[in-house]
Amino acid sequence: MDWDAIGFVKASNIRTQILKKLASKPMSPKELKVELSLHFSQVSLVLREMRDMKLIECLTVDRSKGKIYGITELGMKVLQGL
């Protein structure tokens, strides 16, 4: 179990919400913004943080717009540990 990653996600309600959403289906930042009623800057920051922690990944890396993010295997393990 990666307790550091679990603590990282638990420290932010927004991280937890986004990780749960991405576990249900891959989504774009805009979809996450709308569904969770967040500011785009909040979504962008959290996606970048969680991507750096290898909890999520960009599934459309070659696109400059319309990026889609999905949860990684580590992200699923962290979600199960919450």
N, CA, C and O of each residue as an XYZ file, in Angstrom:
328
protein
N       0.847     -1.181      0.000
C       0.000      0.000      0.000
C       0.891      1.241      0.000
O       1.865      1.307      0.750
N       0.568      2.203     -0.820
C       1.330      3.445     -0.914
C       0.678      4.490     -0.009
O      -0.179      5.258     -0.447
N       1.093      4.509      1.251
C       0.471      5.391      2.242
C       0.739      6.859      1.949
O      -0.081      7.716      2.279
N       1.874      7.156      1.335
C       2.176      8.535      0.965
C       1.147      9.041     -0.053
O       0.637     10.155      0.070
N       0.854      8.223     -1.045
C      -0.119      8.603     -2.069
C      -1.528      8.697     -1.476
O      -2.293      9.593     -1.835
N      -1.867      7.791     -0.584
C      -3.187      7.836      0.063
C      -3.320      9.118      0.884
O      -4.353      9.785      0.833
N      -2.288      9.458      1.632
C      -2.306     10.697      2.422
C      -2.401     11.924      1.534
O      -3.085     12.889      1.875
N      -1.717     11.893      0.395
C      -1.760     12.997     -0.563
C      -3.181     13.220     -1.062
O      -3.635     14.362     -1.138
N      -3.883     12.156     -1.400
C      -5.253     12.281     -1.907
C      -6.202     12.687     -0.778
O      -7.058     13.550     -0.971
N      -6.058     12.077      0.386
C      -6.940     12.393      1.515
C      -6.814     13.842      1.984
O      -7.752     14.396      2.559
N      -5.667     14.449      1.741
C      -5.430     15.819      2.192
C      -6.264     16.843      1.434
O      -6.328     18.005      1.835
N      -6.905     16.429      0.342
C      -7.691     17.366     -0.454
C      -8.994     16.713     -0.910
O      -8.986     15.671     -1.565
N     -10.099     17.338     -0.556
C     -11.407     16.845     -0.972
C     -11.537     16.865     -2.499
O     -12.178     15.993     -3.086
N     -10.929     17.858     -3.127
C     -10.995     17.958     -4.589
C     -10.243     16.799     -5.236
O     -10.719     16.226     -6.217
N      -9.074     16.446     -4.700
C      -8.331     15.296     -5.242
C      -9.161     14.028     -5.138
O      -9.232     13.242     -6.082
N      -9.784     13.836     -3.993
C     -10.612     12.646     -3.780
C     -11.766     12.611     -4.771
O     -12.030     11.574     -5.380
N     -12.452     13.731     -4.938
C     -13.586     13.790     -5.868
C     -13.150     13.502     -7.306
O     -13.809     12.739     -8.013
N     -12.051     14.103     -7.737
C     -11.589     13.905     -9.107
C     -11.146     12.464     -9.322
O     -11.442     11.878    -10.364
N     -10.446     11.888     -8.360
C     -10.003     10.496     -8.506
C     -11.206      9.554     -8.611
O     -11.200      8.623     -9.417
N     -12.233      9.797     -7.801
C     -13.445      8.969     -7.870
C     -14.139      9.115     -9.220
O     -14.596      8.123     -9.788
N     -14.224     10.328     -9.735
C     -14.855     10.557    -11.045
C     -14.094      9.822    -12.141
O     -14.698      9.181    -13.001
N     -12.769      9.915    -12.109
C     -11.967      9.276    -13.147
C     -11.980      7.754    -13.028
O     -11.710      7.053    -14.003
N     -12.292      7.244    -11.841
C     -12.406      5.793    -11.678
C     -13.651      5.270    -12.383
O     -13.686      4.117    -12.814
N     -14.671      6.113    -12.500
C     -15.905      5.673    -13.152
C     -15.797      5.714    -14.666
O     -16.376      4.875    -15.357
N     -15.037      6.713    -15.199
C     -14.832      6.810    -16.649
C     -13.800      7.882    -16.941
O     -13.663      8.824    -16.161
N     -13.064      7.766    -18.047
C     -12.139      8.825    -18.441
C     -12.920     10.105    -18.737
O     -14.021     10.061    -19.285
N     -12.333     11.247    -18.365
C     -13.018     12.529    -18.526
C     -12.046     13.623    -18.918
O     -10.839     13.509    -18.706
N     -12.594     14.690    -19.496
C     -11.805     15.875    -19.825
C     -11.835     16.824    -18.631
O     -12.715     16.715    -17.777
N     -10.881     17.754    -18.560
C     -10.916     18.753    -17.485
C     -12.229     19.539    -17.475
O     -12.752     19.857    -16.407
N     -12.757     19.849    -18.646
C     -14.021     20.596    -18.715
C     -15.171     19.793    -18.099
O     -15.994     20.344    -17.367
N     -15.225     18.487    -18.397
C     -16.276     17.645    -17.804
C     -16.146     17.603    -16.285
O     -17.147     17.680    -15.572
N     -14.917     17.481    -15.791
C     -14.698     17.468    -14.342
C     -15.118     18.796    -13.717
O     -15.738     18.820    -12.653
N     -14.784     19.883    -14.375
C     -15.155     21.218    -13.895
C     -16.663     21.339    -13.735
O     -17.151     21.802    -12.704
N     -17.393     20.924    -14.754
C     -18.856     21.044    -14.750
C     -19.473     20.100    -13.713
O     -20.304     20.521    -12.909
N     -19.072     18.836    -13.730
C     -19.692     17.843    -12.833
C     -19.415     18.109    -11.359
O     -20.245     17.808    -10.501
N     -18.244     18.675    -11.068
C     -17.881     18.901     -9.669
C     -18.058     20.355     -9.232
O     -17.770     20.696     -8.084
N     -18.529     21.215    -10.140
C     -18.740     22.645     -9.850
C     -17.481     23.301     -9.287
O     -17.509     23.944     -8.238
N     -16.375     23.120    -10.014
C     -15.091     23.676     -9.610
C     -14.632     24.719    -10.622
O     -15.160     24.805    -11.730
N     -13.650     25.501    -10.226
C     -13.017     26.427    -11.166
C     -12.045     25.628    -12.027
O     -11.468     24.641    -11.571
N     -11.870     26.054    -13.259
C     -10.977     25.349    -14.170
C      -9.549     25.309    -13.624
O      -8.844     24.314    -13.793
N      -9.123     26.397    -12.966
C      -7.767     26.439    -12.414
C      -7.570     25.370    -11.336
O      -6.494     24.782    -11.230
N      -8.618     25.121    -10.533
C      -8.537     24.075     -9.507
C      -8.369     22.709    -10.161
O      -7.530     21.912     -9.743
N      -9.164     22.447    -11.183
C      -9.105     21.163    -11.877
C      -7.732     20.976    -12.503
O      -7.133     19.908    -12.372
N      -7.230     21.993    -13.175
C      -5.925     21.907    -13.843
C      -4.807     21.614    -12.848
O      -3.954     20.762    -13.100
N      -4.813     22.314    -11.730
C      -3.779     22.115    -10.718
C      -3.821     20.689    -10.167
O      -2.787     20.026    -10.075
N      -5.000     20.226     -9.805
C      -5.132     18.886     -9.223
C      -4.764     17.809    -10.240
O      -4.103     16.832     -9.886
N      -5.178     17.970    -11.489
C      -4.804     16.996    -12.512
C      -3.283     16.931    -12.665
O      -2.716     15.845    -12.785
N      -2.630     18.077    -12.661
C      -1.169     18.117    -12.793
C      -0.512     17.432    -11.593
O       0.417     16.642    -11.756
N      -1.002     17.741    -10.380
C      -0.439     17.120     -9.175
C      -0.607     15.598     -9.201
O       0.333     14.856     -8.916
N      -1.792     15.152     -9.539
C      -2.059     13.710     -9.528
C      -1.347     12.991    -10.671
O      -0.980     11.824    -10.535
N      -1.151     13.675    -11.788
C      -0.379     13.088    -12.894
C       1.078     12.931    -12.461
O       1.706     11.915    -12.756
N       1.614     13.927    -11.765
C       2.991     13.853    -11.266
C       3.169     12.717    -10.259
O       4.245     12.125    -10.174
N       2.119     12.414     -9.499
C       2.155     11.315     -8.518
C       1.839      9.963     -9.163
O       1.843      8.936     -8.484
N       1.570      9.960    -10.458
C       1.266      8.750    -11.235
C      -0.066      8.101    -10.831
O      -0.252      6.894    -10.986
N      -0.992      8.926    -10.308
C      -2.316      8.430     -9.934
C      -3.271      8.456    -11.129
O      -4.208      7.661    -11.209
N      -3.017      9.376    -12.046
C      -3.815      9.475    -13.267
C      -2.860      9.634    -14.440
O      -1.669      9.886    -14.258
N      -3.398      9.485    -15.650
C      -2.593      9.687    -16.845
C      -3.437     10.356    -17.917
O      -4.658     10.209    -17.962
N      -2.753     11.091    -18.773
C      -3.429     11.699    -19.912
C      -3.501     10.641    -21.001
O      -2.482     10.077    -21.400
N      -4.701     10.376    -21.475
C      -4.908      9.348    -22.491
C      -4.760      9.898    -23.902
O      -4.697      9.136    -24.867
N      -4.707     11.223    -24.023
C      -4.612     11.881    -25.330
C      -3.444     12.860    -25.318
O      -3.640     14.061    -25.500
N      -2.248     12.363    -25.109
C      -1.077     13.210    -24.897
C      -0.728     14.081    -26.103
O      -0.130     15.144    -25.935
N      -1.083     13.659    -27.293
C      -0.727     14.427    -28.489
C      -1.690     15.569    -28.793
O      -1.439     16.354    -29.707
N      -2.773     15.676    -28.053
C      -3.748     16.745    -28.289
C      -3.402     17.960    -27.437
O      -3.011     17.828    -26.277
N      -3.552     19.148    -28.028
C      -3.346     20.362    -27.246
C      -4.649     20.793    -26.566
O      -4.618     21.430    -25.513
N      -5.783     20.448    -27.162
C      -7.096     20.727    -26.572
C      -7.881     19.429    -26.517
O      -7.623     18.506    -27.289
N      -8.827     19.361    -25.614
C      -9.671     18.179    -25.517
C      -8.956     16.975    -24.930
O      -9.218     15.839    -25.323
N      -8.051     17.224    -23.987
C      -7.339     16.115    -23.346
C      -8.311     15.289    -22.505
O      -9.255     15.813    -21.914
N      -8.054     14.006    -22.473
C      -8.857     13.076    -21.680
C      -7.937     12.406    -20.668
O      -6.846     11.950    -21.011
N      -8.391     12.352    -19.410
C      -7.604     11.764    -18.340
C      -8.287     10.509    -17.811
O      -9.514     10.414    -17.785
N      -7.470      9.552    -17.393
C      -7.967      8.317    -16.815
C      -7.136      7.956    -15.597
O      -6.035      8.473    -15.405
N      -7.664      7.079    -14.791
C      -6.997      6.660    -13.565
C      -5.998      5.542    -13.886
O      -6.244      4.723    -14.771
N      -4.885      5.511    -13.171
C      -3.882      4.468    -13.357
C      -4.135      3.322    -12.374
O      -5.023      3.401    -11.524
N      -3.355      2.278    -12.503
C      -3.464      1.149    -11.567
C      -3.135      1.605    -10.149
O      -3.801      1.199     -9.196
N      -2.106      2.453    -10.004
C      -1.777      2.991     -8.693
C      -2.940      3.836     -8.160
O      -3.269      3.760     -6.976
N      -3.555      4.632     -9.023
C      -4.698      5.430     -8.618
C      -5.850      4.572     -8.110
O      -6.517      4.933     -7.140
N      -6.083      3.441     -8.762
C      -7.155      2.523     -8.322
C      -6.814      1.934     -6.954
O      -7.694      1.803     -6.102
N      -5.544      1.578     -6.734
C      -5.129      1.033     -5.438
C      -5.298      2.078     -4.338
O      -5.746      1.764     -3.235
N      -4.935      3.319     -4.647
C      -5.085      4.401     -3.668
C      -6.565      4.608     -3.353
O      -6.935      4.777     -2.191
N      -7.394      4.596     -4.361
C      -8.839      4.780     -4.159
C      -9.404      3.671     -3.279
O     -10.261      3.936     -2.436
N      -8.950      2.458     -3.453
C      -9.399      1.339     -2.614
C      -8.939      1.504     -1.167
O      -9.593      1.024     -0.241
N      -7.803      2.190     -0.979
C      -7.274      2.395      0.363
C      -7.876      3.571      1.106
O      -7.596      3.767      2.289
N      -8.711      4.367      0.418
C      -9.298      5.534      1.072
C     -10.385      5.150      2.057
O     -10.980      6.021      2.691
